[in-house]
Amino acid sequence: MVKLEIRGNLLNEAMIPMTYIYWEATLVCSSCGLSIQISDPERLIVATLEIKPSAFVYFSAEEHVEHLGIDFYEFRNTINTATADESITISTVYNSTDGDTDEDNAAIRIVFKDLRTELTRSVELKAIDPDRVLLATNPSQYVYEVIVGIPSRYFRRIFTQFRSLGETVSVTVTDTKVMFSQGDNGVVLSTENGKCIIGGAVSEDPVFLTISLYYFTSFRDASLLSSTVWIFYANSLPGLLNCPAGNLGHLMFYFV
C-alpha cells in the first residue's frame, strides 16, 4: 500500500503534457517515490513523470513495488478539481472479498483537504490492468554517454520553428556545439557563448541522434516546467528528453 500527500495544483500542472499521448497509464509506487508512466499505442514514446518522496508533504510506501493501471484522463481530471488551497492524499486500496484482499478489486482513493477549513472530500477510482510493457523503461538501468542542456526558451523556439517544416529534427553534438537541423535549415548553439551545456563522452567527432516531433505539444508544454531541457543519448539506449519539474521531480520522454 502507498499513501502520499501533495499539493494538487503542482501535480496537475506536471501531468498536462502527458495528456496528449494516451488515455491509459501505469502508477508505479515504491519506497523510492511515485512515477506515472504512459505510452502511445505504437510504442514510439514512453513518458514518465517521476515524483521524488521529498516532493510530498507526507509519503509512506511498502518496500515492494506496486503497479496499478489507471484511466489517465479520469485520474488527471479528478486531480484537476483541486483548488490552490487544497492538498490531495493518494492511497491505494484493495477491497476485500470474504475477508481476503482481492487485488482484482484494487482502487485509488483521492482525498482533497482544504488547508484553511480542514474540510475533506474523496473520490475512488477503479484501477485497470497495468500496462506491463512500460516497465522495461527503468531509468536506473540506463547509463547515458552524452548529455546536452538547452535553456527551455531556446528549446521551444527551435522546435516550434522545425515543427512547421517536418516531422523530425536531427541533432548533431560535438564537445563545444550542438546543431539542430532539418534539410537545409539549421540552428547551432555553442558552449562558448553559454547557450548550451555539453557533457559526457563527446569530442570533435560528432554524435548524431534524431528526435521525432510527433508529440511536439507534449515537449513544448513540458519545457514550460523547466529552466533547462536536457537531452541524453547512448548508442544502445532509448534517447531521452528530460524536463525537470522543480521540486516535484522530472518529466521524461523516452524515444523507444
Secondary structure, DSSP 4 states (H G I P E B T S, - for coil): -EEEEEEHHHHHHHHGGGGGT-SEEEEEEETTEEEEEEE-TT-SEEEEEEE-GGGSSEEEE-SS-EEEEEEHHHHHHHHTT--TTEEEEEEEEEEEETTEEEEEEEEEEEEEEETTT--EEEEEEE-B---GGGGG--GGG---SEEEEEEHHHHHHHHHHHHTT-SEEEEEE-SSEEEEEETTEEEEEETTTTS-EEEES--SS-EEEEEE-TTHHHHHHHHTT-SEEEEEE-TTS-EEEEEE-TTSEEEEEEE-
